[in-house]
Amino acid sequence: MKTKYILICAAAVLLFTAACPITGLAQQSRLGGYATASVTNKEVVAAAAFAIKAQQNAMQEKMDKDPPKLELVTIMQAEQQVVAGMNYRLKLNVKLNGKERTAEAIVWWQAWRKPDPYRLTSWTWK
């Protein structure tokens, strides 16, 4: 009887563990990891605008004349991560001198850092 009870409990644990991916429990974001954010969220839009401005300035510093023109077309994907502030990982469709390209930007936001709460920590062309 005791052996039967142990087998039933083990089977229940095994079934629950196997069912986690199906029920979505395994898809929840990990503590401290990135979570999906709406591309229309005002904080995401502000972070994207800052990323474009900061990258434009960085490219301009490297060139003496005719700085490239960078403009945001769409925010394709956005994720956020709670850190000492907030990280925004953004997949952006941009125009560089009129030609569409894709870039990934990570923007770090800290509300208490006035007057410049944003920092562009990464920009990668895809």
Backbone atoms as SQL, in Angstrom:
CREATE TABLE atoms (id INTEGER PRIMARY KEY, chain TEXT, resi INTEGER, resn TEXT, atom TEXT, x REAL, y REAL, z REAL);
INSERT INTO atoms VALUES
  (1, 'A', 1, 'MET', 'N', 0.824, -1.193, 0.000),
  (2, 'A', 1, 'MET', 'CA', 0.000, 0.000, 0.000),
  (3, 'A', 1, 'MET', 'C', 0.875, 1.265, 0.000),
  (4, 'A', 2, 'LYS', 'N', 1.927, 1.250, 0.841),
  (5, 'A', 2, 'LYS', 'CA', 2.823, 2.395, 0.930),
  (6, 'A', 2, 'LYS', 'C', 3.552, 2.603, -0.400),
  (7, 'A', 3, 'THR', 'N', 3.973, 1.519, -1.041),
  (8, 'A', 3, 'THR', 'CA', 4.663, 1.597, -2.323),
  (9, 'A', 3, 'THR', 'C', 3.744, 2.178, -3.392),
  (10, 'A', 4, 'LYS', 'N', 2.472, 1.773, -3.370),
  (11, 'A', 4, 'LYS', 'CA', 1.492, 2.284, -4.328),
  (12, 'A', 4, 'LYS', 'C', 1.314, 3.796, -4.158),
  (13, 'A', 5, 'TYR', 'N', 1.264, 4.267, -2.924),
  (14, 'A', 5, 'TYR', 'CA', 1.115, 5.691, -2.619),
  (15, 'A', 5, 'TYR', 'C', 2.324, 6.484, -3.129),
  (16, 'A', 6, 'ILE', 'N', 3.510, 5.960, -2.917),
  (17, 'A', 6, 'ILE', 'CA', 4.735, 6.617, -3.375),
  (18, 'A', 6, 'ILE', 'C', 4.760, 6.692, -4.899),
  (19, 'A', 7, 'LEU', 'N', 4.354, 5.634, -5.575),
  (20, 'A', 7, 'LEU', 'CA', 4.316, 5.625, -7.037),
  (21, 'A', 7, 'LEU', 'C', 3.302, 6.636, -7.576),
  (22, 'A', 8, 'ILE', 'N', 2.148, 6.729, -6.920),
  (23, 'A', 8, 'ILE', 'CA', 1.129, 7.688, -7.348),
  (24, 'A', 8, 'ILE', 'C', 1.644, 9.116, -7.171),
  (25, 'A', 9, 'CYS', 'N', 2.295, 9.392, -6.044),
  (26, 'A', 9, 'CYS', 'CA', 2.856, 10.729, -5.804),
  (27, 'A', 9, 'CYS', 'C', 3.943, 11.061, -6.820),
  (28, 'A', 10, 'ALA', 'N', 4.810, 10.107, -7.102),
  (29, 'A', 10, 'ALA', 'CA', 5.878, 10.320, -8.076),
  (30, 'A', 10, 'ALA', 'C', 5.298, 10.580, -9.460),
  (31, 'A', 11, 'ALA', 'N', 4.258, 9.842, -9.832),
  (32, 'A', 11, 'ALA', 'CA', 3.609, 10.035, -11.131),
  (33, 'A', 11, 'ALA', 'C', 2.963, 11.419, -11.209),
  (34, 'A', 12, 'ALA', 'N', 2.345, 11.867, -10.109),
  (35, 'A', 12, 'ALA', 'CA', 1.709, 13.187, -10.087),
  (36, 'A', 12, 'ALA', 'C', 2.751, 14.292, -10.264),
  (37, 'A', 13, 'VAL', 'N', 3.878, 14.164, -9.578),
  (38, 'A', 13, 'VAL', 'CA', 4.955, 15.148, -9.708),
  (39, 'A', 13, 'VAL', 'C', 5.490, 15.160, -11.136),
  (40, 'A', 14, 'LEU', 'N', 5.680, 13.995, -11.715),
  (41, 'A', 14, 'LEU', 'CA', 6.176, 13.885, -13.080),
  (42, 'A', 14, 'LEU', 'C', 5.201, 14.514, -14.075),
  (43, 'A', 15, 'LEU', 'N', 3.912, 14.256, -13.909),
  (44, 'A', 15, 'LEU', 'CA', 2.902, 14.838, -14.794),
  (45, 'A', 15, 'LEU', 'C', 2.860, 16.354, -14.665),
  (46, 'A', 16, 'PHE', 'N', 2.944, 16.865, -13.450),
  (47, 'A', 16, 'PHE', 'CA', 2.928, 18.316, -13.243),
  (48, 'A', 16, 'PHE', 'C', 4.145, 18.966, -13.890),
  (49, 'A', 17, 'THR', 'N', 5.290, 18.356, -13.711),
  (50, 'A', 17, 'THR', 'CA', 6.524, 18.883, -14.290),
  (51, 'A', 17, 'THR', 'C', 6.454, 18.882, -15.810),
  (52, 'A', 18, 'ALA', 'N', 5.928, 17.831, -16.390),
  (53, 'A', 18, 'ALA', 'CA', 5.810, 17.743, -17.844),
  (54, 'A', 18, 'ALA', 'C', 4.771, 18.719, -18.379),
  (55, 'A', 19, 'ALA', 'N', 3.770, 19.053, -17.569),
  (56, 'A', 19, 'ALA', 'CA', 2.690, 19.937, -18.016),
  (57, 'A', 19, 'ALA', 'C', 3.071, 21.413, -17.949),
  (58, 'A', 20, 'CYS', 'N', 4.122, 21.762, -17.241),
  (59, 'A', 20, 'CYS', 'CA', 4.500, 23.176, -17.087),
  (60, 'A', 20, 'CYS', 'C', 4.673, 23.908, -18.412),
  (61, 'A', 21, 'PRO', 'N', 5.400, 23.349, -19.398),
  (62, 'A', 21, 'PRO', 'CA', 5.524, 24.073, -20.661),
  (63, 'A', 21, 'PRO', 'C', 4.184, 24.255, -21.367),
  (64, 'A', 22, 'ILE', 'N', 3.290, 23.304, -21.204),
  (65, 'A', 22, 'ILE', 'CA', 1.986, 23.383, -21.852),
  (66, 'A', 22, 'ILE', 'C', 1.139, 24.473, -21.217),
  (67, 'A', 23, 'THR', 'N', 1.168, 24.572, -19.906),
  (68, 'A', 23, 'THR', 'CA', 0.333, 25.549, -19.209),
  (69, 'A', 23, 'THR', 'C', 0.920, 26.951, -19.233),
  (70, 'A', 24, 'GLY', 'N', 2.149, 27.087, -19.666),
  (71, 'A', 24, 'GLY', 'CA', 2.750, 28.408, -19.745),
  (72, 'A', 24, 'GLY', 'C', 3.574, 28.769, -18.521),
  (73, 'A', 25, 'LEU', 'N', 3.598, 27.912, -17.515),
  (74, 'A', 25, 'LEU', 'CA', 4.380, 28.233, -16.321),
  (75, 'A', 25, 'LEU', 'C', 5.862, 28.355, -16.645),
  (76, 'A', 26, 'ALA', 'N', 6.331, 27.541, -17.580),
  (77, 'A', 26, 'ALA', 'CA', 7.747, 27.583, -17.932),
  (78, 'A', 26, 'ALA', 'C', 8.080, 28.798, -18.787),
  (79, 'A', 27, 'GLN', 'N', 7.065, 29.457, -19.347),
  (80, 'A', 27, 'GLN', 'CA', 7.318, 30.593, -20.216),
  (81, 'A', 27, 'GLN', 'C', 7.366, 31.914, -19.463),
  (82, 'A', 28, 'GLN', 'N', 7.040, 31.915, -18.188),
  (83, 'A', 28, 'GLN', 'CA', 7.098, 33.148, -17.419),
  (84, 'A', 28, 'GLN', 'C', 8.545, 33.618, -17.339),
  (85, 'A', 29, 'SER', 'N', 8.725, 34.930, -17.351),
  (86, 'A', 29, 'SER', 'CA', 10.086, 35.454, -17.329),
  (87, 'A', 29, 'SER', 'C', 10.748, 35.155, -15.995),
  (88, 'A', 30, 'ARG', 'N', 12.028, 34.939, -16.065),
  (89, 'A', 30, 'ARG', 'CA', 12.801, 34.673, -14.859),
  (90, 'A', 30, 'ARG', 'C', 12.977, 35.958, -14.075),
  (91, 'A', 31, 'LEU', 'N', 13.082, 35.803, -12.783),
  (92, 'A', 31, 'LEU', 'CA', 13.318, 36.950, -11.922),
  (93, 'A', 31, 'LEU', 'C', 14.609, 37.633, -12.355),
  (94, 'A', 32, 'GLY', 'N', 14.523, 38.914, -12.639),
  (95, 'A', 32, 'GLY', 'CA', 15.693, 39.662, -13.081),
  (96, 'A', 32, 'GLY', 'C', 15.931, 39.611, -14.573),
  (97, 'A', 33, 'GLY', 'N', 15.156, 38.824, -15.301),
  (98, 'A', 33, 'GLY', 'CA', 15.320, 38.712, -16.749),
  (99, 'A', 33, 'GLY', 'C', 14.451, 39.716, -17.485),
  (100, 'A', 34, 'TYR', 'N', 14.542, 39.676, -18.794),
  (101, 'A', 34, 'TYR', 'CA', 13.735, 40.567, -19.621),
  (102, 'A', 34, 'TYR', 'C', 12.315, 40.030, -19.749),
  (103, 'A', 35, 'ALA', 'N', 11.349, 40.945, -19.793),
  (104, 'A', 35, 'ALA', 'CA', 9.942, 40.623, -20.007),
  (105, 'A', 35, 'ALA', 'C', 9.442, 41.465, -21.177),
  (106, 'A', 36, 'THR', 'N', 8.511, 40.926, -21.929),
  (107, 'A', 36, 'THR', 'CA', 7.948, 41.637, -23.076),
  (108, 'A', 36, 'THR', 'C', 7.282, 42.935, -22.637),
  (109, 'A', 37, 'ALA', 'N', 7.484, 43.972, -23.415),
  (110, 'A', 37, 'ALA', 'CA', 6.851, 45.274, -23.163),
  (111, 'A', 37, 'ALA', 'C', 6.130, 45.703, -24.432),
  (112, 'A', 38, 'SER', 'N', 5.102, 46.490, -24.270),
  (113, 'A', 38, 'SER', 'CA', 4.342, 46.991, -25.413),
  (114, 'A', 38, 'SER', 'C', 5.169, 48.018, -26.181),
  (115, 'A', 39, 'VAL', 'N', 5.161, 47.901, -27.497),
  (116, 'A', 39, 'VAL', 'CA', 5.924, 48.849, -28.321),
  (117, 'A', 39, 'VAL', 'C', 5.284, 50.237, -28.335),
  (118, 'A', 40, 'THR', 'N', 4.053, 50.337, -27.824),
  (119, 'A', 40, 'THR', 'CA', 3.383, 51.641, -27.757),
  (120, 'A', 40, 'THR', 'C', 3.443, 52.256, -26.361),
  (121, 'A', 41, 'ASN', 'N', 4.044, 51.559, -25.411),
  (122, 'A', 41, 'ASN', 'CA', 4.202, 52.068, -24.051),
  (123, 'A', 41, 'ASN', 'C', 5.005, 53.370, -24.103),
  (124, 'A', 42, 'LYS', 'N', 4.546, 54.388, -23.375),
  (125, 'A', 42, 'LYS', 'CA', 5.203, 55.705, -23.478),
  (126, 'A', 42, 'LYS', 'C', 6.660, 55.667, -23.038),
  (127, 'A', 43, 'GLU', 'N', 6.997, 54.834, -22.055),
  (128, 'A', 43, 'GLU', 'CA', 8.399, 54.725, -21.619),
  (129, 'A', 43, 'GLU', 'C', 9.252, 54.060, -22.699),
  (130, 'A', 44, 'VAL', 'N', 8.690, 53.060, -23.370),
  (131, 'A', 44, 'VAL', 'CA', 9.399, 52.381, -24.461),
  (132, 'A', 44, 'VAL', 'C', 9.631, 53.359, -25.618),
  (133, 'A', 45, 'VAL', 'N', 8.610, 54.108, -25.970),
  (134, 'A', 45, 'VAL', 'CA', 8.723, 55.094, -27.056),
  (135, 'A', 45, 'VAL', 'C', 9.774, 56.151, -26.710),
  (136, 'A', 46, 'ALA', 'N', 9.783, 56.602, -25.460),
  (137, 'A', 46, 'ALA', 'CA', 10.778, 57.595, -25.028),
  (138, 'A', 46, 'ALA', 'C', 12.189, 57.007, -25.075),
  (139, 'A', 47, 'ALA', 'N', 12.338, 55.745, -24.662),
  (140, 'A', 47, 'ALA', 'CA', 13.650, 55.092, -24.703),
  (141, 'A', 47, 'ALA', 'C', 14.128, 54.939, -26.146),
  (142, 'A', 48, 'ALA', 'N', 13.222, 54.599, -27.053),
  (143, 'A', 48, 'ALA', 'CA', 13.583, 54.460, -28.470),
  (144, 'A', 48, 'ALA', 'C', 14.012, 55.806, -29.056),
  (145, 'A', 49, 'ALA', 'N', 13.274, 56.849, -28.737),
  (146, 'A', 49, 'ALA', 'CA', 13.630, 58.189, -29.227),
  (147, 'A', 49, 'ALA', 'C', 15.007, 58.597, -28.709),
  (148, 'A', 50, 'PHE', 'N', 15.280, 58.292, -27.434),
  (149, 'A', 50, 'PHE', 'CA', 16.590, 58.608, -26.873),
  (150, 'A', 50, 'PHE', 'C', 17.684, 57.810, -27.584),
  (151, 'A', 51, 'ALA', 'N', 17.432, 56.517, -27.835),
  (152, 'A', 51, 'ALA', 'CA', 18.427, 55.668, -28.496),
  (153, 'A', 51, 'ALA', 'C', 18.799, 56.229, -29.866),
  (154, 'A', 52, 'ILE', 'N', 17.802, 56.666, -30.619),
  (155, 'A', 52, 'ILE', 'CA', 18.055, 57.240, -31.947),
  (156, 'A', 52, 'ILE', 'C', 18.916, 58.498, -31.821),
  (157, 'A', 53, 'LYS', 'N', 18.545, 59.367, -30.902),
  (158, 'A', 53, 'LYS', 'CA', 19.284, 60.621, -30.700),
  (159, 'A', 53, 'LYS', 'C', 20.726, 60.347, -30.260),
  (160, 'A', 54, 'ALA', 'N', 20.897, 59.420, -29.312),
  (161, 'A', 54, 'ALA', 'CA', 22.236, 59.113, -28.800),
  (162, 'A', 54, 'ALA', 'C', 23.108, 58.466, -29.871),
  (163, 'A', 55, 'GLN', 'N', 22.539, 57.553, -30.655),
  (164, 'A', 55, 'GLN', 'CA', 23.313, 56.907, -31.718),
  (165, 'A', 55, 'GLN', 'C', 23.656, 57.907, -32.816),
  (166, 'A', 56, 'GLN', 'N', 22.732, 58.789, -33.134),
  (167, 'A', 56, 'GLN', 'CA', 22.994, 59.849, -34.120),
  (168, 'A', 56, 'GLN', 'C', 24.179, 60.703, -33.655),
  (169, 'A', 57, 'ASN', 'N', 24.174, 61.082, -32.383),
  (170, 'A', 57, 'ASN', 'CA', 25.280, 61.883, -31.830),
  (171, 'A', 57, 'ASN', 'C', 26.594, 61.121, -31.862),
  (172, 'A', 58, 'ALA', 'N', 26.555, 59.817, -31.538),
  (173, 'A', 58, 'ALA', 'CA', 27.775, 59.003, -31.545),
  (174, 'A', 58, 'ALA', 'C', 28.352, 58.892, -32.957),
  (175, 'A', 59, 'MET', 'N', 27.485, 58.712, -33.947),
  (176, 'A', 59, 'MET', 'CA', 27.960, 58.627, -35.337),
  (177, 'A', 59, 'MET', 'C', 28.490, 59.975, -35.810),
  (178, 'A', 60, 'GLN', 'N', 27.847, 61.042, -35.369),
  (179, 'A', 60, 'GLN', 'CA', 28.250, 62.393, -35.771),
  (180, 'A', 60, 'GLN', 'C', 29.641, 62.731, -35.231),
  (181, 'A', 61, 'GLU', 'N', 29.948, 62.280, -34.021),
  (182, 'A', 61, 'GLU', 'CA', 31.264, 62.544, -33.422),
  (183, 'A', 61, 'GLU', 'C', 32.382, 61.881, -34.210),
  (184, 'A', 62, 'LYS', 'N', 32.082, 60.760, -34.871),
  (185, 'A', 62, 'LYS', 'CA', 33.101, 60.021, -35.614),
  (186, 'A', 62, 'LYS', 'C', 33.343, 60.591, -37.005),
  (187, 'A', 63, 'MET', 'N', 32.439, 61.454, -37.467),
  (188, 'A', 63, 'MET', 'CA', 32.552, 61.992, -38.822),
  (189, 'A', 63, 'MET', 'C', 32.786, 63.494, -38.766),
  (190, 'A', 64, 'ASP', 'N', 33.640, 63.975, -39.662),
  (191, 'A', 64, 'ASP', 'CA', 33.922, 65.407, -39.716),
  (192, 'A', 64, 'ASP', 'C', 32.870, 66.165, -40.514),
  (193, 'A', 65, 'LYS', 'N', 32.449, 65.586, -41.611),
  (194, 'A', 65, 'LYS', 'CA', 31.474, 66.270, -42.462),
  (195, 'A', 65, 'LYS', 'C', 30.366, 65.305, -42.860),
  (196, 'A', 66, 'ASP', 'N', 29.275, 65.865, -43.301),
  (197, 'A', 66, 'ASP', 'CA', 28.106, 65.095, -43.723),
  (198, 'A', 66, 'ASP', 'C', 27.760, 63.963, -42.757),
  (199, 'A', 67, 'PRO', 'N', 27.338, 64.312, -41.550),
  (200, 'A', 67, 'PRO', 'CA', 26.967, 63.260, -40.605),
  (201, 'A', 67, 'PRO', 'C', 25.774, 62.465, -41.128),
  (202, 'A', 68, 'PRO', 'N', 25.746, 61.168, -40.872),
  (203, 'A', 68, 'PRO', 'CA', 24.634, 60.357, -41.347),
  (204, 'A', 68, 'PRO', 'C', 23.330, 60.766, -40.660),
  (205, 'A', 69, 'LYS', 'N', 22.238, 60.610, -41.382),
  (206, 'A', 69, 'LYS', 'CA', 20.933, 60.937, -40.824),
  (207, 'A', 69, 'LYS', 'C', 20.268, 59.638, -40.374),
  (208, 'A', 70, 'LEU', 'N', 19.913, 59.581, -39.102),
  (209, 'A', 70, 'LEU', 'CA', 19.292, 58.395, -38.523),
  (210, 'A', 70, 'LEU', 'C', 17.904, 58.768, -38.036),
  (211, 'A', 71, 'GLU', 'N', 16.902, 58.000, -38.455),
  (212, 'A', 71, 'GLU', 'CA', 15.537, 58.269, -37.993),
  (213, 'A', 71, 'GLU', 'C', 14.809, 56.960, -37.707),
  (214, 'A', 72, 'LEU', 'N', 13.939, 57.018, -36.723),
  (215, 'A', 72, 'LEU', 'CA', 13.153, 55.856, -36.316),
  (216, 'A', 72, 'LEU', 'C', 11.988, 55.653, -37.272),
  (217, 'A', 73, 'VAL', 'N', 11.829, 54.407, -37.743),
  (218, 'A', 73, 'VAL', 'CA', 10.674, 54.050, -38.567),
  (219, 'A', 73, 'VAL', 'C', 9.628, 53.395, -37.670),
  (220, 'A', 74, 'THR', 'N', 10.001, 52.290, -37.027),
  (221, 'A', 74, 'THR', 'CA', 9.090, 51.606, -36.102),
  (222, 'A', 74, 'THR', 'C', 9.878, 50.914, -34.997),
  (223, 'A', 75, 'ILE', 'N', 9.198, 50.718, -33.893),
  (224, 'A', 75, 'ILE', 'CA', 9.717, 49.866, -32.819),
  (225, 'A', 75, 'ILE', 'C', 9.133, 48.487, -33.100),
  (226, 'A', 76, 'MET', 'N', 9.980, 47.550, -33.460),
  (227, 'A', 76, 'MET', 'CA', 9.512, 46.227, -33.855),
  (228, 'A', 76, 'MET', 'C', 9.240, 45.326, -32.653),
  (229, 'A', 77, 'GLN', 'N', 10.057, 45.471, -31.625),
  (230, 'A', 77, 'GLN', 'CA', 9.943, 44.609, -30.446),
  (231, 'A', 77, 'GLN', 'C', 10.539, 45.355, -29.265),
  (232, 'A', 78, 'ALA', 'N', 9.962, 45.123, -28.086),
  (233, 'A', 78, 'ALA', 'CA', 10.478, 45.779, -26.880),
  (234, 'A', 78, 'ALA', 'C', 10.412, 44.821, -25.703),
  (235, 'A', 79, 'GLU', 'N', 11.452, 44.883, -24.891),
  (236, 'A', 79, 'GLU', 'CA', 11.502, 44.121, -23.648),
  (237, 'A', 79, 'GLU', 'C', 12.036, 45.049, -22.569),
  (238, 'A', 80, 'GLN', 'N', 11.669, 44.764, -21.339),
  (239, 'A', 80, 'GLN', 'CA', 12.175, 45.568, -20.229),
  (240, 'A', 80, 'GLN', 'C', 12.683, 44.655, -19.127),
  (241, 'A', 81, 'GLN', 'N', 13.657, 45.171, -18.387),
  (242, 'A', 81, 'GLN', 'CA', 14.292, 44.432, -17.301),
  (243, 'A', 81, 'GLN', 'C', 14.473, 45.381, -16.128),
  (244, 'A', 82, 'VAL', 'N', 13.973, 44.957, -14.976),
  (245, 'A', 82, 'VAL', 'CA', 14.143, 45.764, -13.772),
  (246, 'A', 82, 'VAL', 'C', 15.559, 45.561, -13.262),
  (247, 'A', 83, 'VAL', 'N', 16.284, 46.659, -13.157),
  (248, 'A', 83, 'VAL', 'CA', 17.646, 46.671, -12.602),
  (249, 'A', 83, 'VAL', 'C', 17.655, 47.822, -11.607),
  (250, 'A', 84, 'ALA', 'N', 18.772, 48.466, -11.404),
  (251, 'A', 84, 'ALA', 'CA', 18.774, 49.703, -10.621),
  (252, 'A', 84, 'ALA', 'C', 18.233, 50.764, -11.564),
  (253, 'A', 85, 'GLY', 'N', 16.941, 50.737, -11.763),
  (254, 'A', 85, 'GLY', 'CA', 16.253, 51.511, -12.787),
  (255, 'A', 85, 'GLY', 'C', 15.576, 50.522, -13.722),
  (256, 'A', 86, 'MET', 'N', 15.657, 50.769, -15.022),
  (257, 'A', 86, 'MET', 'CA', 15.037, 49.883, -16.006),
  (258, 'A', 86, 'MET', 'C', 15.898, 49.821, -17.255),
  (259, 'A', 87, 'ASN', 'N', 16.111, 48.610, -17.761),
  (260, 'A', 87, 'ASN', 'CA', 16.743, 48.424, -19.061),
  (261, 'A', 87, 'ASN', 'C', 15.642, 48.185, -20.079),
  (262, 'A', 88, 'TYR', 'N', 15.764, 48.810, -21.229),
  (263, 'A', 88, 'TYR', 'CA', 14.857, 48.570, -22.346),
  (264, 'A', 88, 'TYR', 'C', 15.684, 47.989, -23.485),
  (265, 'A', 89, 'ARG', 'N', 15.336, 46.773, -23.910),
  (266, 'A', 89, 'ARG', 'CA', 15.989, 46.157, -25.069),
  (267, 'A', 89, 'ARG', 'C', 15.015, 46.313, -26.234),
  (268, 'A', 90, 'LEU', 'N', 15.453, 47.030, -27.258),
  (269, 'A', 90, 'LEU', 'CA', 14.568, 47.430, -28.344),
  (270, 'A', 90, 'LEU', 'C', 15.084, 46.937, -29.686),
  (271, 'A', 91, 'LYS', 'N', 14.197, 46.344, -30.461),
  (272, 'A', 91, 'LYS', 'CA', 14.513, 46.003, -31.843),
  (273, 'A', 91, 'LYS', 'C', 13.854, 47.083, -32.688),
  (274, 'A', 92, 'LEU', 'N', 14.680, 47.835, -33.406),
  (275, 'A', 92, 'LEU', 'CA', 14.209, 49.025, -34.104),
  (276, 'A', 92, 'LEU', 'C', 14.383, 48.903, -35.613),
  (277, 'A', 93, 'ASN', 'N', 13.389, 49.377, -36.338),
  (278, 'A', 93, 'ASN', 'CA', 13.502, 49.551, -37.777),
  (279, 'A', 93, 'ASN', 'C', 13.801, 51.037, -37.972),
  (280, 'A', 94, 'VAL', 'N', 14.965, 51.331, -38.542),
  (281, 'A', 94, 'VAL', 'CA', 15.408, 52.719, -38.678),
  (282, 'A', 94, 'VAL', 'C', 15.776, 53.014, -40.130),
  (283, 'A', 95, 'LYS', 'N', 15.888, 54.281, -40.425),
  (284, 'A', 95, 'LYS', 'CA', 16.418, 54.709, -41.718),
  (285, 'A', 95, 'LYS', 'C', 17.758, 55.369, -41.463),
  (286, 'A', 96, 'LEU', 'N', 18.773, 54.878, -42.157),
  (287, 'A', 96, 'LEU', 'CA', 20.104, 55.466, -42.104),
  (288, 'A', 96, 'LEU', 'C', 20.374, 56.047, -43.485),
  (289, 'A', 97, 'ASN', 'N', 20.393, 57.365, -43.564),
  (290, 'A', 97, 'ASN', 'CA', 20.536, 58.065, -44.847),
  (291, 'A', 97, 'ASN', 'C', 19.492, 57.589, -45.861),
  (292, 'A', 98, 'GLY', 'N', 18.264, 57.387, -45.386),
  (293, 'A', 98, 'GLY', 'CA', 17.162, 56.999, -46.260),
  (294, 'A', 98, 'GLY', 'C', 17.022, 55.514, -46.521),
  (295, 'A', 99, 'LYS', 'N', 17.984, 54.706, -46.085),
  (296, 'A', 99, 'LYS', 'CA', 17.950, 53.260, -46.320),
  (297, 'A', 99, 'LYS', 'C', 17.527, 52.548, -45.034),
  (298, 'A', 100, 'GLU', 'N', 16.507, 51.686, -45.133),
  (299, 'A', 100, 'GLU', 'CA', 16.010, 50.997, -43.937),
  (300, 'A', 100, 'GLU', 'C', 16.979, 49.924, -43.459),
  (301, 'A', 101, 'ARG', 'N', 17.155, 49.900, -42.134),
  (302, 'A', 101, 'ARG', 'CA', 18.012, 48.905, -41.477),
  (303, 'A', 101, 'ARG', 'C', 17.378, 48.517, -40.156),
  (304, 'A', 102, 'THR', 'N', 17.865, 47.433, -39.590),
  (305, 'A', 102, 'THR', 'CA', 17.390, 46.972, -38.292),
  (306, 'A', 102, 'THR', 'C', 18.528, 47.096, -37.287),
  (307, 'A', 103, 'ALA', 'N', 18.184, 47.524, -36.088),
  (308, 'A', 103, 'ALA', 'CA', 19.179, 47.663, -35.019),
  (309, 'A', 103, 'ALA', 'C', 18.571, 47.196, -33.708),
  (310, 'A', 104, 'GLU', 'N', 19.445, 46.756, -32.815),
  (311, 'A', 104, 'GLU', 'CA', 19.021, 46.444, -31.452),
  (312, 'A', 104, 'GLU', 'C', 19.720, 47.427, -30.520),
  (313, 'A', 105, 'ALA', 'N', 18.924, 48.065, -29.676),
  (314, 'A', 105, 'ALA', 'CA', 19.463, 49.044, -28.732),
  (315, 'A', 105, 'ALA', 'C', 19.077, 48.642, -27.320),
  (316, 'A', 106, 'ILE', 'N', 19.978, 48.886, -26.392),
  (317, 'A', 106, 'ILE', 'CA', 19.659, 48.724, -24.976),
  (318, 'A', 106, 'ILE', 'C', 19.839, 50.088, -24.326),
  (319, 'A', 107, 'VAL', 'N', 18.764, 50.543, -23.709),
  (320, 'A', 107, 'VAL', 'CA', 18.745, 51.849, -23.051),
  (321, 'A', 107, 'VAL', 'C', 18.513, 51.627, -21.566),
  (322, 'A', 108, 'TRP', 'N', 19.352, 52.242, -20.754),
  (323, 'A', 108, 'TRP', 'CA', 19.237, 52.151, -19.298),
  (324, 'A', 108, 'TRP', 'C', 18.613, 53.437, -18.796),
  (325, 'A', 109, 'TRP', 'N', 17.540, 53.306, -18.032),
  (326, 'A', 109, 'TRP', 'CA', 16.810, 54.464, -17.517),
  (327, 'A', 109, 'TRP', 'C', 16.824, 54.450, -15.993),
  (328, 'A', 110, 'GLN', 'N', 17.192, 55.574, -15.394),
  (329, 'A', 110, 'GLN', 'CA', 17.148, 55.763, -13.944),
  (330, 'A', 110, 'GLN', 'C', 16.491, 57.114, -13.683),
  (331, 'A', 111, 'ALA', 'N', 15.280, 57.078, -13.134),
  (332, 'A', 111, 'ALA', 'CA', 14.468, 58.287, -12.942),
  (333, 'A', 111, 'ALA', 'C', 15.171, 59.343, -12.098),
  (334, 'A', 112, 'TRP', 'N', 15.958, 58.913, -11.139),
  (335, 'A', 112, 'TRP', 'CA', 16.589, 59.854, -10.205),
  (336, 'A', 112, 'TRP', 'C', 17.809, 60.543, -10.793),
  (337, 'A', 113, 'ARG', 'N', 18.261, 60.124, -11.963),
  (338, 'A', 113, 'ARG', 'CA', 19.427, 60.757, -12.596),
  (339, 'A', 113, 'ARG', 'C', 18.949, 61.933, -13.438),
  (340, 'A', 114, 'LYS', 'N', 18.810, 63.065, -12.826),
  (341, 'A', 114, 'LYS', 'CA', 18.321, 64.253, -13.522),
  (342, 'A', 114, 'LYS', 'C', 19.507, 65.112, -13.924),
  (343, 'A', 115, 'PRO', 'N', 19.514, 65.783, -15.012),
  (344, 'A', 115, 'PRO', 'CA', 18.438, 65.909, -15.992),
  (345, 'A', 115, 'PRO', 'C', 18.491, 64.846, -17.084),
  (346, 'A', 116, 'ASP', 'N', 19.466, 63.936, -17.047),
  (347, 'A', 116, 'ASP', 'CA', 19.619, 62.919, -18.098),
  (348, 'A', 116, 'ASP', 'C', 19.418, 61.516, -17.532),
  (349, 'A', 117, 'PRO', 'N', 18.175, 61.044, -17.453),
  (350, 'A', 117, 'PRO', 'CA', 17.930, 59.731, -16.852),
  (351, 'A', 117, 'PRO', 'C', 18.255, 58.555, -17.773),
  (352, 'A', 118, 'TYR', 'N', 18.537, 58.814, -19.062),
  (353, 'A', 118, 'TYR', 'CA', 18.781, 57.733, -20.023),
  (354, 'A', 118, 'TYR', 'C', 20.258, 57.583, -20.350),
  (355, 'A', 119, 'ARG', 'N', 20.656, 56.334, -20.639),
  (356, 'A', 119, 'ARG', 'CA', 21.998, 56.021, -21.146),
  (357, 'A', 119, 'ARG', 'C', 21.843, 54.950, -22.217),
  (358, 'A', 120, 'LEU', 'N', 22.457, 55.145, -23.366),
  (359, 'A', 120, 'LEU', 'CA', 22.490, 54.117, -24.400),
  (360, 'A', 120, 'LEU', 'C', 23.667, 53.208, -24.080),
  (361, 'A', 121, 'THR', 'N', 23.385, 51.979, -23.664),
  (362, 'A', 121, 'THR', 'CA', 24.465, 51.075, -23.265),
  (363, 'A', 121, 'THR', 'C', 24.889, 50.138, -24.386),
  (364, 'A', 122, 'SER', 'N', 24.041, 50.001, -25.417),
  (365, 'A', 122, 'SER', 'CA', 24.393, 49.112, -26.523),
  (366, 'A', 122, 'SER', 'C', 23.618, 49.502, -27.779),
  (367, 'A', 123, 'TRP', 'N', 24.298, 49.434, -28.913),
  (368, 'A', 123, 'TRP', 'CA', 23.661, 49.619, -30.223),
  (369, 'A', 123, 'TRP', 'C', 24.312, 48.623, -31.165),
  (370, 'A', 124, 'THR', 'N', 23.517, 47.735, -31.742),
  (371, 'A', 124, 'THR', 'CA', 24.034, 46.706, -32.637),
  (372, 'A', 124, 'THR', 'C', 23.223, 46.711, -33.927),
  (373, 'A', 125, 'TRP', 'N', 23.926, 46.815, -35.053),
  (374, 'A', 125, 'TRP', 'CA', 23.245, 46.709, -36.347),
  (375, 'A', 125, 'TRP', 'C', 22.985, 45.244, -36.626),
  (376, 'A', 126, 'LYS', 'N', 21.812, 44.942, -37.110),
  (377, 'A', 126, 'LYS', 'CA', 21.437, 43.550, -37.421),
  (378, 'A', 126, 'LYS', 'C', 21.384, 43.335, -38.917);
